Every structure is written in C-alpha cells, then in structure tokens.
Amino acid sequence: MKSISINGTKRAAQSKQETKKLRAEGMVPCVLYGGSEQVHFSTPVLALKNLVYTPNAYTVELNVDGKVYKAIMKDIQFHAVTDRIQHIDFLELNEEKEVSMHVPVKVSGNAPGVRAGGLLINKLRKLKISALPKHLPDHIEVKIDNLNIGDDIRVRDIELEGVELLDSPSSVITAVKTTRVVAAAAEPAPAAAAAPAAAAAAAPAKDEKKK
C-alpha cells in the first residue's frame, strides 16, 4: 500500500485549554496507539489534506520529533458545524499483526450487459479488509468483463491472497441492471400480439357459416 509522510510535534499536555489553543493555531491534536507507547502529538491541518480528503487508502509514516512510526488512520472526528478536523487516532502497525481498514473498490473492464443497454450500478465503493501490513492493497480490483444484464459481483466472489474480506459475503459490490429501454424492447409489439388473438376470434365465425 502507498504511504504518506506526516510530521508532528509531541504535545506537552492534553488539557482542553491546550487542545483549544492548538486548533486555533491551525493544528490538529492526534494520538498514536497500538505500539509500546502511546504518543500524543499535533500536526498542521494542511498536512492531513491528502490523507483525509481522498477516496484512496494509505499507510502513514509519522515523524514525531525525529522518531518515525508506521501507522494507519483509525478514527477521525469533525466539528459538527464547521466540519473542520478536530482529532485523529492513528494505529501503529506491527508487521506480525493483522490490521483492519477500508480500501477502495476499483471497477475495471467493459460489461457486455452495459453494451447491450444495461445500467452499471456500483453499490460498494469501499470494502473492509483484514491483513498483515505487507499484504494491504492500494485498492481491490473488480473486473466486470463477464457481467450481462441481471448479473452481479458480490463480496464472496472476490479472492485476494493474504487478505480477509470482512463485509457480508452476500453484499453486492456492482451489478448490471436492466433499463426501461431494454425492457420495452423485449416486450412484443401490441399489433403483433393482437393479430393471433383476432385470428382466433374469427375462426369460429367461419365454421358456423360452413354449417
């Protein structure tokens, strides 16, 4: 998985007053846990832009006062009114321990069902996985080259070496649905359907004349 580097400075105190002051200065209070020590630090809000405001997933190289930690973003809090970042939790990675996180879904290929007039519907944009850090993928590729109208791809259809998918196996990731145009084309024309019925109704009348 691709990585982003972020620099931080240790926080001397964790009081509400100190936290409020940091935010007023354009800093975001953060905490790193999961390793041998818990590290409280702050980083400029602008340094988090490429990590937070993106559909991609990244590991993070945290440089806190010269000491580097490898981590992932585990939780984030936004202000209820301004939507500004209030706090971020980072989980330190251990190469021997599995970690869970969400990674984006990347749909590739051309579905025959779409070429036939169907509509491709992507229902899951991200999937939750569990894996060792070395097996964390940048994304999960879903190939749709064999999808016809009415077909779908579910979580149970995806297999990745060293990666466990945590979403419900029956959850639909992407599907090709029929459209009104396709449905209308499949219905028989009214005139064609009425002709056999009219012929059948006229047949008894001819038989009566012969009698």
C-alpha positions in Angstrom: 0.0 0.0 0.0 1.2 3.5 -0.8 2.4 5.7 2.1 2.1 9.3 3.1 4.6 11.1 5.3 3.3 13.4 8.1 5.4 15.4 10.6 4.2 16.0 14.1 5.3 17.6 17.4 4.7 16.0 20.8 2.1 17.6 23.0 3.3 18.7 26.4 -0.2 18.5 27.8 -3.6 17.1 26.9 -5.8 19.6 28.6 -8.9 21.1 27.0 -7.3 24.5 27.1 -4.2 23.3 25.3 -6.3 21.4 22.7 -8.4 24.5 22.0 -5.2 26.6 21.6 -3.8 24.1 19.1 -6.9 24.1 17.0 -6.9 27.9 17.0 -3.4 27.8 15.6 -4.4 25.5 12.7 -3.1 22.4 14.4 -4.9 19.1 14.8 -4.4 17.1 18.1 -3.6 13.4 17.4 -2.8 10.3 19.3 -0.8 7.2 18.2 -1.6 3.9 19.9 -1.1 0.2 19.4 2.7 0.1 20.0 4.9 0.0 23.0 3.9 3.6 23.9 1.1 6.0 23.4 2.1 9.2 21.7 0.2 12.4 21.8 1.2 14.9 19.2 -0.2 17.6 16.9 0.3 18.3 13.2 -0.8 21.1 10.8 -4.3 20.6 9.4 -2.9 21.2 5.9 -0.6 18.2 6.3 -3.6 16.0 6.6 -5.3 17.1 3.4 -4.0 14.3 1.2 -4.8 11.7 3.8 -8.3 12.7 4.8 -9.9 14.3 1.6 -9.3 11.4 -0.8 -11.0 8.2 -1.8 -7.6 6.4 -1.7 -6.2 4.4 1.2 -2.7 5.0 2.6 -0.4 3.9 5.3 1.3 6.8 7.2 4.9 7.4 8.1 4.6 9.6 11.2 7.7 11.6 12.1 7.2 12.9 15.6 10.1 14.9 16.8 12.5 12.8 14.7 11.1 9.4 15.6 9.3 7.6 12.8 6.3 5.3 13.2 4.4 3.4 10.6 0.7 3.6 11.1 -2.8 3.9 9.6 -5.6 6.4 10.3 -8.0 4.6 12.6 -10.5 7.3 13.5 -11.3 10.9 12.8 -13.5 13.5 14.4 -15.0 16.5 12.6 -16.6 19.6 14.1 -20.4 19.3 13.9 -20.9 22.8 12.5 -17.7 23.8 10.6 -16.7 20.3 9.5 -13.1 21.0 10.5 -10.9 18.2 11.6 -10.9 18.0 15.4 -8.9 14.9 16.3 -7.3 11.9 14.6 -6.4 8.5 16.1 -3.6 6.6 14.4 -2.9 2.9 14.9 0.8 1.9 14.9 1.5 -1.0 12.6 3.2 -4.2 13.6 4.4 -6.4 10.7 3.4 -9.5 12.6 -0.2 -8.4 13.4 -3.2 -8.2 11.1 -5.0 -4.8 10.9 -8.4 -4.0 9.6 -9.2 -1.0 7.4 -11.3 0.1 4.5 -9.8 0.1 1.0 -11.4 1.5 -2.2 -13.0 -0.7 -4.9 -11.7 -0.1 -8.5 -14.1 -1.4 -11.2 -12.3 -2.3 -14.5 -13.3 -3.7 -17.9 -16.3 -3.5 -20.2 -19.5 -5.3 -19.2 -21.4 -6.9 -22.1 -24.6 -6.1 -20.3 -23.8 -2.3 -20.5 -23.1 -2.6 -24.2 -26.5 -4.2 -24.6 -28.1 -1.2 -22.9 -28.0 -2.2 -19.3 -27.0 0.1 -16.4 -23.9 -0.5 -14.3 -24.6 0.2 -10.6 -21.7 0.3 -8.1 -23.1 -0.3 -4.6 -20.0 -0.6 -2.6 -17.2 2.0 -3.0 -15.0 0.6 -0.3 -14.5 -2.8 1.4 -13.4 -3.6 4.9 -10.4 -6.0 5.0 -8.1 -7.6 7.5 -4.5 -8.3 6.6 -0.9 -8.1 7.6 0.7 -4.7 6.8 2.7 -6.2 3.9 -0.5 -7.5 2.3 -2.5 -4.3 2.5 -3.6 -3.5 -1.1 -4.0 0.0 -2.6 -7.4 -1.0 -3.8 -9.5 -4.0 -4.7 -10.0 -4.5 -8.4 -13.3 -5.8 -9.6 -13.4 -7.0 -13.2 -16.8 -6.7 -15.0 -15.9 -8.2 -18.4 -18.3 -11.1 -17.9 -21.3 -9.2 -16.5 -24.5 -9.5 -18.5 -27.8 -7.8 -17.7 -29.1 -9.2 -14.4 -25.6 -10.3 -13.2 -23.8 -9.0 -10.2 -20.5 -9.4 -8.3 -20.7 -10.0 -4.6 -18.1 -9.9 -1.8 -17.9 -13.7 -1.8 -16.8 -13.6 -5.4 -13.6 -11.7 -4.5 -10.4 -13.6 -3.6 -7.2 -11.9 -2.5 -4.2 -13.8 -1.2 -3.4 -12.9 2.4 -6.5 -10.7 2.7 -9.7 -11.4 4.5 -12.9 -9.6 3.5 -15.0 -8.5 6.5 -18.1 -7.3 4.7 -21.1 -9.7 4.4 -20.3 -12.3 1.7 -23.8 -11.7 0.1 -23.3 -7.9 -0.2 -23.4 -6.8 -3.8 -20.4 -4.8 -5.0 -21.5 -4.0 -8.5 -24.4 -5.1 -10.8 -25.8 -4.6 -14.3 -29.5 -3.8 -14.2 -32.0 -3.6 -17.0 -33.3 -0.3 -18.1 -36.7 0.9 -19.4 -35.4 1.0 -22.9 -34.2 -2.6 -22.7 -37.4 -3.8 -21.0 -39.5 -2.1 -23.7 -37.5 -3.7 -26.5 -38.1 -7.1 -25.0 -41.9 -6.7 -24.9 -43.9 -7.9 -28.0 -45.3 -5.1 -30.2 -49.1 -4.6 -29.4 -50.1 -5.2 -33.1 -48.2 -8.4 -33.3 -49.7 -9.6 -30.1 -53.2 -8.7 -31.2 -53.1 -10.4 -34.6 -53.2 -14.0 -33.3 -56.0 -13.2 -30.9 -58.1 -11.6 -33.7 -57.5 -14.6 -36.0 -58.6 -17.0 -33.2 -61.8 -15.0 -32.6 -62.7 -15.1 -36.3 -62.2 -18.8 -36.7 -65.5 -19.9 -35.0 -67.5 -17.5 -37.2 -66.2 -19.2 -40.4 -67.0 -22.6 -39.0 -70.6 -21.5 -38.3 -71.1 -20.3 -42.0 -70.0 -23.7 -43.3 -72.7 -25.4 -41.2 
